[in-house]
Amino acid sequence: MKIHCIFIFLMLTACQGENSQVDRLNFENEILKNKIAQLENQSIVRKEAKANTPVTLANTDVQHITSKFNSQEYQIKISYPKNYFLNKEKKYPVLYVIDAETNFGGVSYIVQRLIKDKLIPEILVVGIAYDTDYKNFYKLRSRDLTPFEDKDLRMGNKSADPTGGAPKFSDFLEFELFPFIEKKYRVKKEDRAIYGHSYGGLYGSYALLEKSQLFNRYLLLGPSLWFKDKVLVNQASNKSLAFYKKTKLYMASGELDLRINDYQEEFAELLKKKHILNLSIESEVIENETHRTIFGVGFTNGLRFIYGK
């Protein structure tokens, strides 16, 4: 009887071992099936991408510059005014566009429409991009457009993106990109505007306070002035500012973008109360718009303000 019980125990143990091994093999098989499905999807995407012909925007050009300040290669997108090549003597104001990875087509179209209706002067648009995938683009813009390092910053549940690269990005603009554009294209060196949205609006606010020699026109939408306990709002309150040429600041956010528009209004009001010589400010909170939908109306209104008389 004892021997019989031992035999049954060994058989059960062997069966349990076999079941455990089968479960493990099934689990590994599911992982492999998922990986194969991912690879198949990637292959389909690549084939579709190769089969499609990319769209080229008229009157545009692309350049590449690698910065010595942060070792980043930037893709620089140029949109010419329609008559740029007909009038060989004329020089143009420049609008520098942050986040041209995603917005260059929309920006260029709105600019063309406003020029055609003579609502703004002819300008050269210079977009700053990275020529990379969507995920990496967000990491790079976080690095370049935030003025201070914040290791505790989390966007959702993901790990922290790099921060604090705005000083080096500013050096890239001032000592590399601006000289490149001013040497290669017919532009007015004294007339530079910046357009930035979200983190781009944060960077533009930083440039206004700390790097005012870079631009004389600012178009900032949905500025992320919440960054690092609204540090730039506090700076606007405490900092003494001086502008030696006429400077225009336009800010706008959506009514439905609550934290953003509160800080934007506070920032703008602090500057207005200082009655700063040569600084004109317009700040709007636009009804029924969100952080994303502010682009169309905000960008249009902003161009008309910063280039208006």
C-alpha positions as CSV (number, residue, x, y, z in Angstrom):
1,M,0.0,0.0,0.0
2,K,2.9,2.3,0.9
3,I,4.6,1.7,-2.4
4,H,1.3,2.3,-4.3
5,C,0.9,5.7,-2.6
6,I,4.5,6.7,-3.5
7,F,3.8,5.8,-7.1
8,I,0.6,7.9,-7.2
9,F,2.5,10.8,-5.6
10,L,5.3,10.6,-8.2
11,M,2.7,10.4,-11.0
12,L,0.9,13.5,-9.7
13,T,4.2,15.4,-9.3
14,A,5.2,14.5,-12.9
15,C,1.8,15.6,-14.2
16,Q,2.1,18.9,-12.3
17,G,5.6,19.4,-13.8
18,E,4.3,18.7,-17.3
19,N,1.4,21.1,-16.8
20,S,3.7,23.8,-15.5
21,Q,6.0,23.3,-18.5
22,V,3.0,23.4,-20.9
23,D,1.7,26.7,-19.2
24,R,5.2,28.2,-19.6
25,L,5.4,27.2,-23.3
26,N,1.9,28.6,-23.9
27,F,2.9,31.9,-22.3
28,E,6.1,32.1,-24.4
29,N,4.1,31.2,-27.5
30,E,1.7,34.1,-26.8
31,I,4.6,36.5,-26.5
32,L,6.1,35.3,-29.8
33,K,2.7,35.6,-31.5
34,N,2.4,39.2,-30.3
35,K,5.9,40.0,-31.5
36,I,5.2,38.5,-34.9
37,A,1.9,40.5,-35.2
38,Q,3.9,43.7,-34.3
39,L,6.5,43.0,-36.9
40,E,3.8,42.2,-39.5
41,N,2.1,45.6,-38.7
42,Q,5.4,47.4,-39.0
43,S,6.1,45.8,-42.3
44,I,2.7,46.8,-43.6
45,V,3.3,50.4,-42.4
46,R,6.7,50.5,-44.2
47,K,5.3,49.1,-47.4
48,E,2.5,51.7,-47.3
49,A,4.9,54.5,-46.7
50,K,7.1,53.4,-49.6
51,A,4.1,53.1,-51.9
52,N,2.9,56.7,-51.1
53,T,4.5,59.7,-52.7
54,P,5.2,62.5,-50.1
55,V,3.5,65.9,-50.6
56,T,5.7,68.8,-51.3
57,L,4.6,72.3,-50.3
58,A,5.1,75.0,-53.0
59,N,7.7,77.7,-52.4
60,T,9.5,75.8,-49.6
61,D,13.0,74.6,-48.9
62,V,14.8,72.4,-46.3
63,Q,18.2,72.9,-44.7
64,H,20.0,71.0,-41.9
65,I,22.1,72.5,-39.1
66,T,23.9,70.7,-36.3
67,S,24.4,72.8,-33.2
68,K,27.7,72.9,-31.3
69,F,25.8,73.9,-28.2
70,N,23.7,70.7,-27.8
71,S,25.0,68.4,-30.6
72,Q,21.5,68.3,-32.1
73,E,20.9,68.2,-35.8
74,Y,17.9,70.4,-36.7
75,Q,15.8,70.3,-39.8
76,I,15.1,73.9,-40.9
77,K,12.0,74.4,-43.1
78,I,11.8,77.5,-45.2
79,S,8.6,79.0,-46.6
80,Y,9.1,81.8,-49.1
81,P,6.7,84.6,-49.8
82,K,5.3,84.2,-53.2
83,N,7.3,87.0,-54.8
84,Y,10.6,86.2,-53.2
85,F,12.3,85.2,-56.4
86,L,10.8,88.0,-58.5
87,N,12.0,90.9,-56.4
88,K,15.7,90.4,-56.0
89,E,16.3,93.4,-53.8
90,K,13.5,93.2,-51.2
91,K,14.3,92.0,-47.7
92,Y,11.7,90.4,-45.5
93,P,10.8,90.0,-41.8
94,V,11.3,86.5,-40.4
95,L,8.8,84.4,-38.4
96,Y,10.6,81.6,-36.6
97,V,8.3,78.7,-35.9
98,I,8.7,76.3,-33.0
99,D,7.4,72.7,-33.4
100,A,7.6,72.8,-37.2
101,E,7.7,69.0,-37.0
102,T,3.9,69.1,-36.9
103,N,2.6,72.6,-37.7
104,F,4.6,73.9,-40.7
105,G,2.0,73.2,-43.3
106,G,-0.8,74.9,-41.4
107,V,1.4,77.8,-40.5
108,S,2.5,78.4,-44.0
109,Y,-1.0,78.3,-45.4
110,I,-2.4,80.8,-42.9
111,V,0.5,83.1,-43.6
112,Q,-0.1,82.9,-47.3
113,R,-3.8,83.7,-46.9
114,L,-3.1,86.8,-44.7
115,I,-0.4,88.1,-47.1
116,K,-2.8,87.7,-50.1
117,D,-5.4,89.7,-48.3
118,K,-2.8,92.3,-47.3
119,L,-3.5,91.8,-43.6
120,I,0.2,91.2,-42.8
121,P,3.3,92.1,-44.8
122,E,5.2,89.5,-46.8
123,I,7.4,87.4,-44.5
124,L,9.8,84.5,-44.6
125,V,8.8,81.6,-42.4
126,V,11.5,79.5,-40.8
127,G,10.4,76.3,-39.1
128,I,12.5,74.5,-36.6
129,A,12.1,70.7,-36.6
130,Y,14.1,67.5,-35.7
131,D,13.2,65.2,-38.6
132,T,12.4,62.3,-36.2
133,D,9.6,60.1,-35.0
134,Y,6.7,61.4,-32.9
135,K,7.9,59.9,-29.6
136,N,11.4,61.3,-29.9
137,F,10.1,64.7,-31.1
138,Y,8.3,65.2,-27.8
139,K,11.4,64.3,-25.8
140,L,13.5,66.8,-27.8
141,R,11.0,69.6,-27.6
142,S,10.8,69.1,-23.8
143,R,14.5,69.4,-23.6
144,D,14.8,72.5,-25.8
145,L,11.8,74.5,-24.8
146,T,11.9,74.3,-21.0
147,P,14.0,76.9,-19.2
148,F,15.0,75.0,-16.1
149,E,15.6,71.3,-15.3
150,D,12.8,69.5,-13.5
151,K,13.6,65.9,-12.7
152,D,10.3,65.3,-11.0
153,L,8.1,66.4,-14.0
154,R,5.8,63.6,-15.2
155,M,3.4,63.9,-18.1
156,G,0.8,61.2,-17.4
157,N,2.2,57.9,-16.3
158,K,5.4,57.9,-18.4
159,S,8.9,58.6,-17.2
160,A,10.2,62.1,-17.2
161,D,11.4,63.7,-20.4
162,P,14.6,65.8,-20.4
163,T,14.2,69.4,-19.4
164,G,16.2,72.6,-18.9
165,G,17.7,73.0,-22.4
166,A,16.3,76.4,-23.3
167,P,19.6,78.3,-22.7
168,K,21.5,76.1,-25.1
169,F,18.6,76.3,-27.6
170,S,18.7,80.1,-27.3
171,D,22.4,80.0,-28.1
172,F,21.7,77.8,-31.2
173,L,19.2,80.4,-32.4
174,E,21.3,83.5,-31.7
175,F,24.7,82.3,-32.8
176,E,24.0,79.6,-35.4
177,L,20.5,79.7,-36.9
178,F,20.0,83.5,-37.1
179,P,23.4,84.0,-38.8
180,F,22.7,81.1,-41.2
181,I,19.3,82.5,-42.2
182,E,20.6,86.1,-42.5
183,K,23.5,85.1,-44.7
184,K,21.6,82.7,-47.0
185,Y,18.2,84.6,-47.4
186,R,17.2,88.2,-47.9
187,V,15.8,89.1,-44.5
188,K,15.6,92.0,-42.1
189,K,18.0,91.2,-39.3
190,E,16.2,93.6,-37.0
191,D,12.8,92.1,-37.5
192,R,12.4,88.6,-36.0
193,A,9.2,87.1,-34.7
194,I,8.6,83.8,-32.8
195,Y,5.6,81.6,-32.8
196,G,5.2,78.9,-30.1
197,H,2.4,76.8,-28.8
198,S,2.3,75.0,-25.4
199,Y,5.9,74.4,-24.5
200,G,6.7,76.7,-27.4
201,G,4.7,79.4,-25.7
202,L,6.6,78.7,-22.5
203,Y,9.9,79.1,-24.4
204,G,8.7,82.3,-26.0
205,S,7.8,83.7,-22.5
206,Y,11.3,82.8,-21.3
207,A,12.8,84.5,-24.3
208,L,10.8,87.6,-23.6
209,L,12.0,87.8,-20.0
210,E,15.6,86.6,-20.4
211,K,16.6,86.8,-24.1
212,S,14.8,89.9,-25.4
213,Q,17.6,90.5,-27.9
214,L,16.4,87.5,-29.9
215,F,12.9,88.7,-31.0
216,N,10.8,91.8,-31.3
217,R,7.5,90.0,-32.0
218,Y,6.0,87.2,-29.9
219,L,3.0,85.0,-30.9
220,L,2.4,82.6,-28.0
221,L,-0.6,80.2,-27.8
222,G,-1.6,78.0,-24.8
223,P,1.7,78.8,-23.0
224,S,2.7,76.2,-20.5
225,L,3.3,78.7,-17.7
226,W,2.4,76.1,-15.1
227,F,5.9,74.7,-15.6
228,K,7.9,74.4,-12.3
229,D,5.3,76.0,-10.1
230,K,4.7,78.8,-12.6
231,V,8.3,80.1,-12.2
232,L,8.1,82.4,-15.2
233,V,4.9,84.1,-13.9
234,N,6.8,84.8,-10.7
235,Q,9.7,86.1,-12.7
236,A,7.4,88.4,-14.6
237,S,6.2,89.8,-11.2
238,N,9.7,90.5,-9.9
239,K,11.8,91.3,-12.9
240,S,12.7,94.7,-14.2
241,L,12.3,94.7,-18.0
242,A,13.5,97.1,-20.7
243,F,13.0,97.0,-24.5
244,Y,15.0,99.2,-26.7
245,K,12.9,98.8,-29.8
246,K,9.2,98.4,-30.4
247,T,8.2,94.9,-29.2
248,K,4.8,93.2,-29.5
249,L,3.5,90.3,-27.5
250,Y,0.3,88.4,-28.4
251,M,-0.9,85.6,-26.1
252,A,-4.0,83.4,-26.5
253,S,-5.5,80.3,-25.0
254,G,-8.8,78.5,-25.1
255,E,-11.7,79.1,-22.7
256,L,-11.7,75.3,-22.1
257,D,-8.0,75.2,-21.3
258,L,-8.5,76.3,-17.7
259,R,-5.0,76.1,-16.0
260,I,-3.3,77.5,-19.1
261,N,-5.5,80.5,-19.6
262,D,-5.4,81.5,-15.9
263,Y,-1.6,81.6,-15.8
264,Q,-1.5,83.4,-19.2
265,E,-3.8,86.1,-18.0
266,E,-1.8,86.5,-14.8
267,F,1.4,86.7,-16.8
268,A,0.0,89.3,-19.2
269,E,-1.5,91.5,-16.5
270,L,1.7,91.5,-14.5
271,L,3.5,92.9,-17.5
272,K,0.8,95.4,-18.4
273,K,0.9,96.9,-14.9
274,K,4.6,97.6,-15.3
275,H,3.8,100.0,-18.2
276,I,7.0,98.8,-19.9
277,L,8.3,101.2,-22.6
278,N,8.1,99.9,-26.2
279,L,6.1,96.8,-25.2
280,S,2.6,96.3,-26.6
281,I,0.6,93.4,-25.2
282,E,-2.6,91.7,-26.3
283,S,-3.9,88.7,-24.4
284,E,-7.1,86.7,-25.3
285,V,-9.0,83.8,-23.9
286,I,-11.1,82.6,-26.8
287,E,-14.5,81.0,-26.3
288,N,-15.2,77.3,-26.9
289,E,-11.5,76.6,-27.8
290,T,-9.2,73.9,-26.3
291,H,-5.5,73.6,-25.9
292,R,-5.3,72.2,-29.4
293,T,-8.1,74.0,-31.3
294,I,-6.7,77.4,-30.3
295,F,-4.2,77.2,-33.2
296,G,-6.4,78.4,-36.1
297,V,-8.0,81.4,-34.6
298,G,-5.2,82.2,-32.2
299,F,-2.5,82.1,-34.8
300,T,-4.5,84.2,-37.3
301,N,-5.4,86.8,-34.7
302,G,-1.8,86.8,-33.4
303,L,-0.2,87.4,-36.8
304,R,-2.6,90.4,-37.4
305,F,-1.6,91.9,-34.0
306,I,2.1,91.4,-34.1
307,Y,2.4,92.7,-37.7
308,G,-0.3,95.3,-37.4
309,K,0.4,99.0,-37.0
